């Protein structure tokens, strides 16, 4: 039916947003709240950090089982948690558990570096990512029409390259800052400071992204 075809993209977009919100809640917010709650109750740094890992792990496994596939986000999350547990079992130094914060940031930095490479080699990452978003919002035909602008619109090509370069540079810089914070901050401050730093960077990136898309008419 025609009405189903019209609402399907909106429903898909809502599902994507809801899934990302749930990921942030279970993999970032809940472990952080649990850590500081346990620390306030007198629990050691090691056990408070390990508790966050053990609480987040079931959600990641559940998403893999529910989706019946291991996507990139789930793979990153699982690798971080496995690394955390292995390091935690090998050493009772709480900073070895906090290294997972640096591992996550390093992966984000690698993604940022890849985005920068695509600005100069091949087509920019934002073309691929934007097409995926356009398909959720507009369907396959709408996504194809959006991506086809690459072949005919010089301003479109320039805008995607600039947007990709900004994302890549900021993600790479954030990774460096994040790793430095993990290895220099007191352990009790790592979770709070790195989380607030990441959300601040992400908020600025999203604000830039939305403004620039409107300015250059790049919205997928």
C-alpha positions as CSV (number, residue, x, y, z in Angstrom):
1,X,0.0,0.0,0.0
2,X,1.1,3.6,-0.7
3,X,0.8,4.7,2.9
4,X,3.1,1.9,4.1
5,X,5.8,2.9,1.6
6,X,5.7,6.5,2.9
7,X,5.9,5.7,6.5
8,X,8.5,2.9,6.3
9,X,11.5,5.3,6.0
10,X,10.4,7.3,9.0
11,X,9.9,4.1,11.0
12,X,13.4,2.9,9.9
13,X,14.9,6.2,11.0
14,X,13.2,6.1,14.4
15,X,14.5,2.5,14.9
16,X,18.1,3.7,14.1
17,X,17.8,6.6,16.5
18,X,16.3,4.4,19.2
19,X,19.0,1.8,18.8
20,X,21.8,4.4,19.1
21,X,20.2,5.9,22.2
22,X,19.9,2.4,23.8
23,X,23.6,1.8,23.0
24,X,24.7,5.0,24.7
25,X,22.5,4.2,27.7
26,X,23.7,0.6,28.2
27,X,27.3,0.9,27.1
28,X,28.2,4.4,28.5
29,X,25.7,5.8,30.9
30,X,24.8,2.7,33.0
31,X,28.5,1.6,33.5
32,X,29.5,5.2,34.5
33,X,26.6,5.5,37.0
34,X,27.3,2.0,38.3
35,X,31.0,2.9,38.7
36,X,30.4,6.0,40.7
37,X,27.6,4.4,42.7
38,X,29.8,1.6,43.7
39,X,32.7,3.9,44.5
40,X,30.5,5.9,46.7
41,X,29.6,2.7,48.5
42,X,33.2,1.9,49.2
43,X,33.8,-0.6,46.4
44,X,37.4,-0.8,45.1
45,X,38.2,0.9,41.7
46,X,38.9,-2.5,40.1
47,X,35.6,-4.0,41.0
48,X,33.7,-0.9,40.2
49,X,35.2,-0.8,36.7
50,X,34.7,-4.5,36.1
51,X,31.1,-4.2,37.2
52,X,30.5,-1.7,34.4
53,X,32.0,-4.1,31.8
54,X,29.9,-7.1,33.1
55,X,26.7,-5.1,33.0
56,X,27.2,-3.8,29.5
57,X,28.2,-7.1,28.0
58,X,24.8,-8.8,28.1
59,X,23.2,-5.9,26.2
60,X,25.8,-6.2,23.4
61,X,25.4,-10.0,23.2
62,X,21.6,-9.5,23.1
63,X,21.8,-7.0,20.2
64,X,23.9,-9.5,18.2
65,X,21.4,-12.3,18.9
66,X,18.4,-10.1,18.1
67,X,19.9,-8.8,14.8
68,X,21.4,-12.3,14.0
69,X,24.6,-10.6,12.8
70,X,27.7,-9.0,14.1
71,X,27.9,-5.4,12.7
72,X,30.8,-3.1,13.0
73,X,29.5,-1.4,16.1
74,X,28.8,-4.7,17.9
75,X,32.2,-6.0,16.8
76,X,33.9,-2.9,18.3
77,X,31.9,-3.2,21.5
78,X,32.6,-6.9,21.9
79,X,36.3,-6.4,21.3
80,X,36.5,-3.7,23.9
81,X,34.7,-5.8,26.5
82,X,36.8,-8.9,25.8
83,X,39.9,-6.9,26.1
84,X,38.7,-5.4,29.4
85,X,37.9,-8.8,30.9
86,X,41.2,-10.3,29.7
87,X,43.2,-7.4,31.1
88,X,41.2,-7.4,34.3
89,X,41.9,-11.1,34.9
90,X,45.6,-10.7,34.1
91,X,46.1,-7.8,36.5
92,X,44.3,-6.3,39.5
93,X,45.6,-2.9,38.6
94,X,42.4,-0.8,38.0
95,X,44.2,1.2,35.3
96,X,44.4,-1.9,33.1
97,X,40.6,-1.9,33.0
98,X,40.5,1.8,32.3
99,X,42.5,1.1,29.2
100,X,39.3,0.1,27.4
101,X,38.5,3.8,27.3
102,X,41.7,4.4,25.3
103,X,41.0,1.4,23.1
104,X,37.6,2.8,22.1
105,X,39.1,6.2,21.4
106,X,41.9,4.6,19.3
107,X,39.3,2.9,17.2
108,X,37.5,6.2,16.7
109,X,40.8,7.7,15.7
110,X,41.4,5.0,13.1
111,X,37.9,5.7,11.7
112,X,38.8,9.4,11.6
113,X,42.1,8.7,9.8
114,X,40.2,6.5,7.2
115,X,37.8,9.4,6.6
116,X,40.7,11.8,6.0
117,X,42.2,9.3,3.5
118,X,38.9,9.1,1.6
119,X,39.0,12.8,1.1
120,X,42.0,12.5,-1.2
121,X,41.6,8.9,-2.4
122,X,38.5,7.7,-4.1
123,X,35.2,9.1,-2.9
124,X,34.7,10.7,0.6
125,X,33.3,8.6,3.4
126,X,30.4,11.0,3.8
127,X,29.1,9.9,0.4
128,X,28.8,6.3,1.5
129,X,27.5,7.2,5.0
130,X,25.1,9.7,3.6
131,X,23.7,7.2,1.1
132,X,22.9,4.8,3.9
133,X,21.1,7.6,5.8
134,X,19.2,8.6,2.7
135,X,18.1,5.1,2.1
136,X,16.6,4.9,5.6
137,X,14.9,8.3,5.1
138,X,13.9,8.1,1.4
139,X,14.2,4.5,0.3
140,X,16.5,3.0,-2.3
141,X,15.4,5.3,-5.2
142,X,15.8,8.5,-3.1
143,X,19.2,7.4,-1.9
144,X,20.3,6.7,-5.5
145,X,19.1,10.1,-6.6
146,X,21.0,11.8,-3.8
147,X,24.2,9.9,-4.5
148,X,23.9,10.6,-8.2
149,X,24.5,14.3,-7.5
150,X,28.2,13.4,-7.1
151,X,28.5,12.9,-10.9
152,X,26.9,16.2,-11.8
153,X,27.3,18.8,-9.0
154,X,30.7,20.2,-8.2
155,X,29.5,22.0,-5.1
156,X,28.1,18.8,-3.8
157,X,31.4,17.0,-4.3
158,X,33.3,19.9,-2.6
159,X,30.8,20.0,0.3
160,X,31.1,16.3,1.0
161,X,34.9,16.4,1.0
162,X,34.9,19.3,3.4
163,X,32.4,17.7,5.7
164,X,34.3,14.4,5.7
165,X,37.6,16.2,6.4
166,X,36.2,18.0,9.4
167,X,34.7,14.8,10.8
168,X,38.0,12.9,10.2
169,X,40.2,15.5,11.7
170,X,38.1,16.0,14.8
171,X,37.7,12.2,15.5
172,X,41.5,11.8,15.1
173,X,42.3,14.7,17.4
174,X,39.7,13.5,20.0
175,X,41.4,10.1,20.0
176,X,44.7,11.5,20.8
177,X,43.2,13.7,23.6
178,X,41.2,10.7,24.9
179,X,44.2,8.4,25.2
180,X,46.2,11.1,27.0
181,X,43.4,11.6,29.5
182,X,43.2,7.9,30.2
183,X,46.9,7.6,31.1
184,X,47.2,10.9,33.0
185,X,43.9,11.4,35.0
186,X,43.3,9.9,38.4
187,X,41.3,6.6,37.8
188,X,38.2,7.9,39.6
189,X,38.0,10.8,37.1
190,X,38.6,8.9,33.9
191,X,35.1,7.7,33.2
192,X,33.5,11.1,33.9
193,X,36.0,13.3,32.1
194,X,36.4,11.2,29.0
195,X,32.6,10.7,28.7
196,X,31.9,14.4,29.1
197,X,34.7,15.2,26.6
198,X,33.3,12.8,24.0
199,X,29.8,14.1,24.3
200,X,31.0,17.7,24.1
201,X,33.0,16.8,20.9
202,X,30.1,14.9,19.5
203,X,27.7,17.7,20.1
204,X,29.9,20.2,18.4
205,X,30.4,17.8,15.4
206,X,26.7,17.3,15.0
207,X,26.0,21.0,15.3
208,X,28.6,21.6,12.6
209,X,27.2,18.8,10.5
210,X,23.6,20.0,10.5
211,X,24.6,23.6,9.9
212,X,26.9,22.7,7.0
213,X,24.4,20.3,5.4
214,X,21.8,23.1,5.3
215,X,24.3,25.7,4.1
216,X,25.6,23.6,1.2
217,X,22.3,21.7,0.5
218,X,23.8,18.3,1.2
219,X,21.1,16.8,3.4
220,X,20.5,13.2,2.5
